[in-house]
């Protein structure tokens, strides 16, 4: 139980630090806070609502992993390095795909709600 409490405390500290220091995380947090209540009205069913929120949580996870990669890369070598730049680009690409996933899920739910599909 102590380990679970400690892990939760560390995770919450990471979330708070990410929101405080990273613009992308902050923007996604704002979208998430707005999306939770709005999703109730858009979702055609409870399963769709869960999928919509899950897609945003996946986006958060990928964004935090990308941020971790960028911070670690900057710590390893603060100067410009071609391979480090490529590594950062790979992380950015992962965020792009997570954003695309979230957009597809939300757009599909909206289209279903509106009777378009």
VMD Tcl script that builds the backbone (N, CA, C; Angstrom):
set m [mol new atoms 351]
animate dup $m
set s [atomselect $m all]
$s set {name element resname resid chain x y z} {
  {N N UNK 1 A 0.823 -1.189 0.000}
  {CA C UNK 1 A 0.000 0.000 0.000}
  {C C UNK 1 A 0.871 1.259 0.000}
  {N N UNK 2 A 1.983 1.193 0.732}
  {CA C UNK 2 A 2.886 2.343 0.792}
  {C C UNK 2 A 3.468 2.647 -0.586}
  {N N UNK 3 A 3.801 1.598 -1.334}
  {CA C UNK 3 A 4.362 1.777 -2.675}
  {C C UNK 3 A 3.337 2.427 -3.600}
  {N N UNK 4 A 2.073 2.012 -3.516}
  {CA C UNK 4 A 1.017 2.592 -4.332}
  {C C UNK 4 A 0.825 4.072 -3.996}
  {N N UNK 5 A 0.850 4.392 -2.713}
  {CA C UNK 5 A 0.717 5.788 -2.284}
  {C C UNK 5 A 1.879 6.621 -2.816}
  {N N UNK 6 A 3.078 6.081 -2.713}
  {CA C UNK 6 A 4.270 6.789 -3.185}
  {C C UNK 6 A 4.230 6.992 -4.701}
  {N N UNK 7 A 3.836 5.955 -5.445}
  {CA C UNK 7 A 3.746 6.066 -6.902}
  {C C UNK 7 A 2.697 7.095 -7.307}
  {N N UNK 8 A 1.563 7.103 -6.600}
  {CA C UNK 8 A 0.507 8.081 -6.894}
  {C C UNK 8 A 0.997 9.494 -6.614}
  {N N UNK 9 A 1.689 9.673 -5.513}
  {CA C UNK 9 A 2.237 10.993 -5.165}
  {C C UNK 9 A 3.221 11.466 -6.236}
  {N N UNK 10 A 4.089 10.569 -6.692}
  {CA C UNK 10 A 5.061 10.923 -7.739}
  {C C UNK 10 A 4.347 11.282 -9.043}
  {N N UNK 11 A 3.324 10.522 -9.394}
  {CA C UNK 11 A 2.570 10.794 -10.628}
  {C C UNK 11 A 1.876 12.146 -10.556}
  {N N UNK 12 A 1.244 12.427 -9.438}
  {CA C UNK 12 A 0.553 13.711 -9.276}
  {C C UNK 12 A 1.537 14.874 -9.316}
  {N N UNK 13 A 2.718 14.662 -8.734}
  {CA C UNK 13 A 3.757 15.704 -8.786}
  {C C UNK 13 A 4.209 15.931 -10.230}
  {N N UNK 14 A 4.346 14.851 -11.004}
  {CA C UNK 14 A 4.723 14.971 -12.417}
  {C C UNK 14 A 3.658 15.690 -13.231}
  {N N UNK 15 A 2.393 15.368 -12.970}
  {CA C UNK 15 A 1.301 16.039 -13.679}
  {C C UNK 15 A 1.302 17.528 -13.361}
  {N N UNK 16 A 1.419 17.859 -12.076}
  {CA C UNK 16 A 1.427 19.274 -11.668}
  {C C UNK 16 A 2.610 20.015 -12.278}
  {N N UNK 17 A 3.783 19.386 -12.270}
  {CA C UNK 17 A 4.969 20.022 -12.843}
  {C C UNK 17 A 4.816 20.192 -14.353}
  {N N UNK 18 A 4.267 19.182 -15.016}
  {CA C UNK 18 A 4.053 19.281 -16.458}
  {C C UNK 18 A 3.099 20.411 -16.817}
  {N N UNK 19 A 2.014 20.528 -16.060}
  {CA C UNK 19 A 1.057 21.602 -16.318}
  {C C UNK 19 A 1.684 22.964 -16.049}
  {N N UNK 20 A 2.492 23.032 -15.017}
  {CA C UNK 20 A 3.104 24.303 -14.641}
  {C C UNK 20 A 4.189 24.747 -15.622}
  {N N UNK 21 A 4.940 23.799 -16.177}
  {CA C UNK 21 A 6.133 24.172 -16.949}
  {C C UNK 21 A 6.042 23.953 -18.452}
  {N N UNK 22 A 5.086 23.162 -18.914}
  {CA C UNK 22 A 5.026 22.803 -20.341}
  {C C UNK 22 A 3.746 23.335 -20.978}
  {N N UNK 23 A 3.884 24.197 -21.965}
  {CA C UNK 23 A 2.722 24.806 -22.628}
  {C C UNK 23 A 1.821 23.755 -23.272}
  {N N UNK 24 A 2.405 22.774 -23.933}
  {CA C UNK 24 A 1.593 21.751 -24.605}
  {C C UNK 24 A 0.767 20.958 -23.595}
  {N N UNK 25 A 1.374 20.600 -22.477}
  {CA C UNK 25 A 0.651 19.863 -21.430}
  {C C UNK 25 A -0.455 20.741 -20.860}
  {N N UNK 26 A -0.150 21.998 -20.647}
  {CA C UNK 26 A -1.142 22.942 -20.111}
  {C C UNK 26 A -2.338 23.065 -21.058}
  {N N UNK 27 A -2.067 23.205 -22.339}
  {CA C UNK 27 A -3.144 23.318 -23.331}
  {C C UNK 27 A -3.991 22.050 -23.366}
  {N N UNK 28 A -3.342 20.894 -23.314}
  {CA C UNK 28 A -4.077 19.637 -23.328}
  {C C UNK 28 A -4.878 19.449 -22.044}
  {N N UNK 29 A -4.359 19.943 -20.925}
  {CA C UNK 29 A -5.098 19.870 -19.663}
  {C C UNK 29 A -6.364 20.718 -19.735}
  {N N UNK 30 A -6.266 21.893 -20.336}
  {CA C UNK 30 A -7.444 22.763 -20.494}
  {C C UNK 30 A -8.475 22.071 -21.384}
  {N N UNK 31 A -8.017 21.502 -22.484}
  {CA C UNK 31 A -8.920 20.787 -23.382}
  {C C UNK 31 A -9.578 19.628 -22.634}
  {N N UNK 32 A -8.809 18.902 -21.836}
  {CA C UNK 32 A -9.355 17.763 -21.092}
  {C C UNK 32 A -10.428 18.209 -20.103}
  {N N UNK 33 A -10.150 19.267 -19.354}
  {CA C UNK 33 A -11.120 19.772 -18.371}
  {C C UNK 33 A -12.413 20.209 -19.064}
  {N N UNK 34 A -12.293 20.814 -20.229}
  {CA C UNK 34 A -13.490 21.213 -20.987}
  {C C UNK 34 A -14.176 20.005 -21.626}
  {N N UNK 35 A -13.396 19.036 -22.071}
  {CA C UNK 35 A -13.940 17.888 -22.802}
  {C C UNK 35 A -14.732 16.936 -21.910}
  {N N UNK 36 A -14.349 16.815 -20.658}
  {CA C UNK 36 A -15.046 15.868 -19.774}
  {C C UNK 36 A -16.539 16.182 -19.699}
  {N N UNK 37 A -16.950 17.423 -19.403}
  {CA C UNK 37 A -18.401 17.679 -19.386}
  {C C UNK 37 A -19.024 17.768 -20.783}
  {N N UNK 38 A -18.311 18.329 -21.749}
  {CA C UNK 38 A -18.851 18.460 -23.103}
  {C C UNK 38 A -19.069 17.080 -23.727}
  {N N UNK 39 A -18.171 16.156 -23.434}
  {CA C UNK 39 A -18.265 14.805 -23.970}
  {C C UNK 39 A -19.549 14.096 -23.583}
  {N N UNK 40 A -20.100 14.439 -22.422}
  {CA C UNK 40 A -21.362 13.834 -21.979}
  {C C UNK 40 A -22.461 14.124 -22.993}
  {N N UNK 41 A -22.460 15.311 -23.565}
  {CA C UNK 41 A -23.501 15.701 -24.522}
  {C C UNK 41 A -23.224 15.196 -25.934}
  {N N UNK 42 A -21.949 15.014 -26.260}
  {CA C UNK 42 A -21.582 14.562 -27.603}
  {C C UNK 42 A -21.665 13.043 -27.727}
  {N N UNK 43 A -21.271 12.337 -26.683}
  {CA C UNK 43 A -21.182 10.872 -26.748}
  {C C UNK 43 A -22.536 10.229 -26.998}
  {N N UNK 44 A -22.601 9.345 -27.998}
  {CA C UNK 44 A -23.853 8.654 -28.279}
  {C C UNK 44 A -24.218 7.613 -27.208}
  {N N UNK 45 A -23.226 7.158 -26.445}
  {CA C UNK 45 A -23.467 6.158 -25.400}
  {C C UNK 45 A -22.350 6.238 -24.365}
  {N N UNK 46 A -22.519 5.493 -23.278}
  {CA C UNK 46 A -21.479 5.464 -22.248}
  {C C UNK 46 A -20.173 4.900 -22.808}
  {N N UNK 47 A -20.273 3.868 -23.636}
  {CA C UNK 47 A -19.064 3.280 -24.227}
  {C C UNK 47 A -18.320 4.306 -25.077}
  {N N UNK 48 A -19.064 5.096 -25.842}
  {CA C UNK 48 A -18.433 6.145 -26.651}
  {C C UNK 48 A -17.784 7.181 -25.744}
  {N N UNK 49 A -18.440 7.568 -24.673}
  {CA C UNK 49 A -17.876 8.558 -23.742}
  {C C UNK 49 A -16.557 8.049 -23.171}
  {N N UNK 50 A -16.544 6.796 -22.764}
  {CA C UNK 50 A -15.317 6.205 -22.219}
  {C C UNK 50 A -14.223 6.212 -23.280}
  {N N UNK 51 A -14.555 5.861 -24.510}
  {CA C UNK 51 A -13.557 5.864 -25.598}
  {C C UNK 51 A -13.035 7.274 -25.863}
  {N N UNK 52 A -13.920 8.263 -25.807}
  {CA C UNK 52 A -13.523 9.648 -26.053}
  {C C UNK 52 A -12.549 10.136 -24.975}
  {N N UNK 53 A -12.879 9.859 -23.719}
  {CA C UNK 53 A -12.002 10.280 -22.622}
  {C C UNK 53 A -10.704 9.472 -22.654}
  {N N UNK 54 A -10.806 8.187 -22.963}
  {CA C UNK 54 A -9.603 7.347 -23.059}
  {C C UNK 54 A -8.647 7.862 -24.127}
  {N N UNK 55 A -9.179 8.312 -25.249}
  {CA C UNK 55 A -8.325 8.845 -26.316}
  {C C UNK 55 A -7.560 10.076 -25.822}
  {N N UNK 56 A -8.207 10.905 -25.015}
  {CA C UNK 56 A -7.527 12.083 -24.460}
  {C C UNK 56 A -6.484 11.681 -23.421}
  {N N UNK 57 A -6.768 10.641 -22.657}
  {CA C UNK 57 A -5.780 10.155 -21.680}
  {C C UNK 57 A -4.557 9.561 -22.383}
  {N N UNK 58 A -4.781 8.877 -23.500}
  {CA C UNK 58 A -3.660 8.365 -24.306}
  {C C UNK 58 A -2.826 9.538 -24.822}
  {N N UNK 59 A -3.494 10.583 -25.272}
  {CA C UNK 59 A -2.790 11.781 -25.728}
  {C C UNK 59 A -1.921 12.352 -24.611}
  {N N UNK 60 A -2.493 12.458 -23.411}
  {CA C UNK 60 A -1.719 12.940 -22.256}
  {C C UNK 60 A -0.496 12.061 -22.014}
  {N N UNK 61 A -0.679 10.751 -22.038}
  {CA C UNK 61 A 0.426 9.826 -21.785}
  {C C UNK 61 A 1.545 10.018 -22.800}
  {N N UNK 62 A 1.173 10.116 -24.067}
  {CA C UNK 62 A 2.176 10.288 -25.126}
  {C C UNK 62 A 2.867 11.645 -24.973}
  {N N UNK 63 A 2.105 12.678 -24.638}
  {CA C UNK 63 A 2.693 14.010 -24.442}
  {C C UNK 63 A 3.695 14.003 -23.297}
  {N N UNK 64 A 3.366 13.330 -22.201}
  {CA C UNK 64 A 4.305 13.259 -21.084}
  {C C UNK 64 A 5.550 12.455 -21.443}
  {N N UNK 65 A 5.385 11.375 -22.204}
  {CA C UNK 65 A 6.563 10.619 -22.653}
  {C C UNK 65 A 7.426 11.470 -23.588}
  {N N UNK 66 A 6.797 12.214 -24.484}
  {CA C UNK 66 A 7.546 13.097 -25.378}
  {C C UNK 66 A 8.294 14.166 -24.581}
  {N N UNK 67 A 7.627 14.733 -23.592}
  {CA C UNK 67 A 8.273 15.746 -22.752}
  {C C UNK 67 A 9.464 15.145 -22.016}
  {N N UNK 68 A 9.299 13.919 -21.519}
  {CA C UNK 68 A 10.400 13.255 -20.823}
  {C C UNK 68 A 11.588 13.033 -21.759}
  {N N UNK 69 A 11.303 12.605 -22.985}
  {CA C UNK 69 A 12.372 12.401 -23.978}
  {C C UNK 69 A 13.087 13.718 -24.262}
  {N N UNK 70 A 12.328 14.790 -24.449}
  {CA C UNK 70 A 12.939 16.086 -24.737}
  {C C UNK 70 A 13.795 16.574 -23.574}
  {N N UNK 71 A 13.286 16.453 -22.354}
  {CA C UNK 71 A 14.046 16.904 -21.179}
  {C C UNK 71 A 15.317 16.088 -21.007}
  {N N UNK 72 A 15.205 14.774 -21.174}
  {CA C UNK 72 A 16.381 13.918 -21.043}
  {C C UNK 72 A 17.398 14.230 -22.138}
  {N N UNK 73 A 16.911 14.444 -23.364}
  {CA C UNK 73 A 17.809 14.775 -24.481}
  {C C UNK 73 A 18.547 16.078 -24.211}
  {N N UNK 74 A 17.840 17.075 -23.703}
  {CA C UNK 74 A 18.474 18.360 -23.390}
  {C C UNK 74 A 19.480 18.220 -22.251}
  {N N UNK 75 A 19.216 17.304 -21.338}
  {CA C UNK 75 A 20.146 17.087 -20.234}
  {C C UNK 75 A 21.419 16.381 -20.724}
  {N N UNK 76 A 21.246 15.435 -21.623}
  {CA C UNK 76 A 22.390 14.680 -22.143}
  {C C UNK 76 A 23.312 15.586 -22.943}
  {N N UNK 77 A 22.734 16.408 -23.818}
  {CA C UNK 77 A 23.534 17.334 -24.610}
  {C C UNK 77 A 22.724 18.587 -24.919}
  {N N UNK 78 A 23.026 19.680 -24.239}
  {CA C UNK 78 A 22.265 20.909 -24.455}
  {C C UNK 78 A 22.508 21.561 -25.832}
  {N N UNK 79 A 23.631 21.252 -26.468}
  {CA C UNK 79 A 23.876 21.850 -27.782}
  {C C UNK 79 A 23.120 21.085 -28.867}
  {N N UNK 80 A 22.985 21.728 -30.028}
  {CA C UNK 80 A 22.273 21.124 -31.156}
  {C C UNK 80 A 23.031 19.879 -31.627}
  {N N UNK 81 A 22.282 18.794 -31.819}
  {CA C UNK 81 A 22.873 17.563 -32.316}
  {C C UNK 81 A 21.863 16.919 -33.267}
  {N N UNK 82 A 22.325 16.531 -34.441}
  {CA C UNK 82 A 21.421 16.017 -35.470}
  {C C UNK 82 A 20.615 14.815 -34.981}
  {N N UNK 83 A 21.263 13.856 -34.341}
  {CA C UNK 83 A 20.563 12.651 -33.890}
  {C C UNK 83 A 19.579 12.956 -32.753}
  {N N UNK 84 A 19.949 13.849 -31.852}
  {CA C UNK 84 A 19.037 14.246 -30.771}
  {C C UNK 84 A 17.819 14.951 -31.378}
  {N N UNK 85 A 18.046 15.768 -32.388}
  {CA C UNK 85 A 16.938 16.431 -33.075}
  {C C UNK 85 A 15.976 15.424 -33.697}
  {N N UNK 86 A 16.528 14.376 -34.290}
  {CA C UNK 86 A 15.689 13.324 -34.879}
  {C C UNK 86 A 14.893 12.607 -33.799}
  {N N UNK 87 A 15.523 12.330 -32.670}
  {CA C UNK 87 A 14.838 11.665 -31.556}
  {C C UNK 87 A 13.672 12.521 -31.077}
  {N N UNK 88 A 13.904 13.815 -30.955}
  {CA C UNK 88 A 12.828 14.720 -30.543}
  {C C UNK 88 A 11.717 14.752 -31.586}
  {N N UNK 89 A 12.090 14.708 -32.862}
  {CA C UNK 89 A 11.088 14.680 -33.931}
  {C C UNK 89 A 10.243 13.404 -33.857}
  {N N UNK 90 A 10.864 12.280 -33.512}
  {CA C UNK 90 A 10.114 11.025 -33.358}
  {C C UNK 90 A 9.070 11.166 -32.246}
  {N N UNK 91 A 9.475 11.774 -31.132}
  {CA C UNK 91 A 8.528 11.995 -30.037}
  {C C UNK 91 A 7.394 12.907 -30.455}
  {N N UNK 92 A 7.732 13.941 -31.200}
  {CA C UNK 92 A 6.713 14.860 -31.698}
  {C C UNK 92 A 5.754 14.150 -32.646}
  {N N UNK 93 A 6.273 13.249 -33.464}
  {CA C UNK 93 A 5.426 12.468 -34.364}
  {C C UNK 93 A 4.459 11.587 -33.578}
  {N N UNK 94 A 4.919 11.026 -32.485}
  {CA C UNK 94 A 4.040 10.208 -31.639}
  {C C UNK 94 A 2.893 11.048 -31.088}
  {N N UNK 95 A 3.186 12.274 -30.673}
  {CA C UNK 95 A 2.137 13.177 -30.181}
  {C C UNK 95 A 1.152 13.479 -31.311}
  {N N UNK 96 A 1.661 13.699 -32.507}
  {CA C UNK 96 A 0.799 13.962 -33.652}
  {C C UNK 96 A -0.195 12.817 -33.875}
  {N N UNK 97 A 0.289 11.583 -33.813}
  {CA C UNK 97 A -0.591 10.440 -34.017}
  {C C UNK 97 A -1.594 10.287 -32.879}
  {N N UNK 98 A -1.193 10.597 -31.666}
  {CA C UNK 98 A -2.132 10.552 -30.542}
  {C C UNK 98 A -3.209 11.624 -30.704}
  {N N UNK 99 A -2.805 12.806 -31.180}
  {CA C UNK 99 A -3.790 13.860 -31.473}
  {C C UNK 99 A -4.759 13.416 -32.569}
  {N N UNK 100 A -4.229 12.767 -33.605}
  {CA C UNK 100 A -5.076 12.281 -34.691}
  {C C UNK 100 A -6.065 11.241 -34.170}
  {N N UNK 101 A -5.606 10.351 -33.299}
  {CA C UNK 101 A -6.491 9.350 -32.703}
  {C C UNK 101 A -7.620 10.025 -31.931}
  {N N UNK 102 A -7.274 10.974 -31.076}
  {CA C UNK 102 A -8.294 11.669 -30.287}
  {C C UNK 102 A -9.284 12.391 -31.200}
  {N N UNK 103 A -8.778 13.061 -32.215}
  {CA C UNK 103 A -9.659 13.779 -33.140}
  {C C UNK 103 A -10.600 12.814 -33.868}
  {N N UNK 104 A -10.080 11.690 -34.326}
  {CA C UNK 104 A -10.913 10.712 -35.027}
  {C C UNK 104 A -12.022 10.166 -34.120}
  {N N UNK 105 A -11.677 9.831 -32.898}
  {CA C UNK 105 A -12.678 9.298 -31.966}
  {C C UNK 105 A -13.751 10.343 -31.687}
  {N N UNK 106 A -13.329 11.579 -31.406}
  {CA C UNK 106 A -14.303 12.634 -31.104}
  {C C UNK 106 A -15.151 12.983 -32.317}
  {N N UNK 107 A -14.540 13.049 -33.494}
  {CA C UNK 107 A -15.310 13.351 -34.706}
  {C C UNK 107 A -16.293 12.232 -35.049}
  {N N UNK 108 A -15.884 10.995 -34.851}
  {CA C UNK 108 A -16.784 9.872 -35.110}
  {C C UNK 108 A -17.970 9.901 -34.150}
  {N N UNK 109 A -17.708 10.204 -32.882}
  {CA C UNK 109 A -18.797 10.299 -31.906}
  {C C UNK 109 A -19.756 11.429 -32.269}
  {N N UNK 110 A -19.192 12.545 -32.672}
  {CA C UNK 110 A -20.015 13.695 -33.059}
  {C C UNK 110 A -20.851 13.377 -34.310}
  {N N UNK 111 A -20.239 12.731 -35.277}
  {CA C UNK 111 A -20.949 12.368 -36.498}
  {C C UNK 111 A -22.083 11.379 -36.190}
  {N N UNK 112 A -21.806 10.442 -35.315}
  {CA C UNK 112 A -22.842 9.495 -34.921}
  {C C UNK 112 A -23.974 10.185 -34.169}
  {N N UNK 113 A -23.621 11.085 -33.275}
  {CA C UNK 113 A -24.619 11.846 -32.502}
  {C C UNK 113 A -25.501 12.678 -33.426}
  {N N UNK 114 A -24.911 13.239 -34.464}
  {CA C UNK 114 A -25.653 14.093 -35.409}
  {C C UNK 114 A -26.370 13.290 -36.497}
  {N N UNK 115 A -26.222 11.980 -36.478}
  {CA C UNK 115 A -26.884 11.137 -37.467}
  {C C UNK 115 A -26.220 11.122 -38.824}
  {N N UNK 116 A -24.962 11.517 -38.881}
  {CA C UNK 116 A -24.240 11.541 -40.161}
  {C C UNK 116 A -23.696 10.171 -40.540}
  {N N UNK 117 A -23.557 9.294 -39.565}
  {CA C UNK 117 A -23.100 7.912 -39.863}
  {C C UNK 117 A -23.959 6.928 -39.091}
}
mol reanalyze $m
mol bondsrecalc $m
mol representation Tube
mol addrep $m
